[in-house]
Amino acid sequence: MSLRLPGRITIERAAASTGLQPVEIEILGEMAHSLGEAGKKAEKALAALGVDDARAGPAGRETALKAAAIAVHAYFIQRELCGLRRHDDVIREMAIPRAVLVRLGAR
């Protein structure tokens, strides 16, 4: 067995090792990037919801709750587009409040 020094991973090398075409690798990269961006937006909206609870009155909470529900919904859709259908772990890890989940149709 021969060892090779680590080098830069190129699309051609990744395609050869995984059997994927370069276009498929690019698509998977874009999917991962958009999933990460949607997750960041959801986390930011949930953090703002926690801050607004302490500062604002009912009107501010309602606005933050609506923004959080929209961001979490977009994140869930992006997860499903990536083939991730179960959201239980994400709900627990991100500590998504029940008020947000109810707006998404959860019981």
C-alpha positions in Angstrom: 0.0 0.0 0.0 1.3 3.4 -0.9 0.6 6.6 0.9 0.0 9.9 -0.8 0.6 13.3 0.8 -2.6 15.3 1.3 -3.3 17.7 -1.5 -6.0 20.1 -2.5 -9.3 18.4 -3.1 -10.5 19.4 -6.5 -13.8 18.7 -8.1 -12.2 16.3 -10.4 -10.6 14.4 -7.6 -13.8 14.4 -5.6 -15.7 13.1 -8.6 -13.3 10.3 -9.1 -13.4 9.2 -5.5 -17.2 9.5 -5.0 -18.5 8.7 -8.5 -20.4 11.9 -8.6 -20.3 14.2 -11.6 -18.9 17.7 -11.0 -22.3 19.3 -11.5 -23.8 17.0 -8.8 -21.0 18.0 -6.4 -21.7 21.7 -7.1 -25.4 21.2 -6.5 -24.8 19.4 -3.2 -22.5 22.2 -2.1 -25.2 24.8 -2.9 -27.8 22.8 -1.0 -25.5 22.6 2.0 -24.8 26.3 1.8 -28.4 27.3 1.6 -29.3 25.0 4.5 -26.7 26.6 6.6 -27.9 30.1 5.7 -31.5 29.2 6.5 -30.3 27.7 9.9 -28.5 30.9 10.7 -31.5 33.0 9.9 -33.7 30.8 12.1 -31.3 31.0 15.0 -31.1 34.8 14.6 -34.9 35.1 14.6 -35.2 32.9 17.6 -32.5 34.9 19.5 -34.4 38.1 18.7 -37.6 36.5 20.0 -35.9 35.9 23.3 -34.6 39.5 23.5 -37.9 41.0 22.5 -39.6 39.0 25.2 -37.6 41.0 27.8 -37.9 44.4 26.1 -41.0 44.8 24.1 -44.7 44.6 25.0 -47.3 42.4 23.3 -46.9 44.2 19.9 -43.1 43.6 19.8 -43.5 40.0 20.9 -46.1 39.4 18.1 -43.8 40.8 15.5 -40.8 38.8 16.7 -43.0 35.7 17.0 -44.1 36.1 13.4 -40.5 36.6 12.2 -39.3 33.6 14.0 -42.1 31.4 12.6 -41.3 32.5 9.1 -37.6 31.8 9.5 -38.1 28.4 11.2 -40.6 27.5 8.5 -38.1 28.4 5.7 -35.5 26.3 7.5 -37.8 23.3 7.8 -38.6 23.6 4.1 -34.9 23.7 3.2 -34.2 20.7 5.4 -36.9 18.8 3.6 -35.5 19.7 0.2 -32.2 18.3 1.4 -33.9 15.0 2.3 -34.0 15.6 6.1 -37.6 14.9 7.0 -37.5 14.6 10.8 -37.3 17.9 12.7 -37.5 16.6 16.3 -33.8 16.9 17.0 -33.6 20.4 15.5 -36.6 21.5 17.5 -34.9 20.3 20.7 -31.4 21.6 19.9 -32.6 25.0 18.8 -35.1 25.2 21.6 -37.8 26.3 19.3 -40.7 27.6 21.5 -44.1 26.0 21.4 -45.6 29.3 20.3 -43.5 29.3 17.1 -44.3 25.6 16.4 -48.1 26.3 16.9 -47.8 28.9 14.2 -46.4 26.3 11.9 -49.3 24.0 12.5 -47.8 21.7 15.1 -49.9 20.7 18.0 
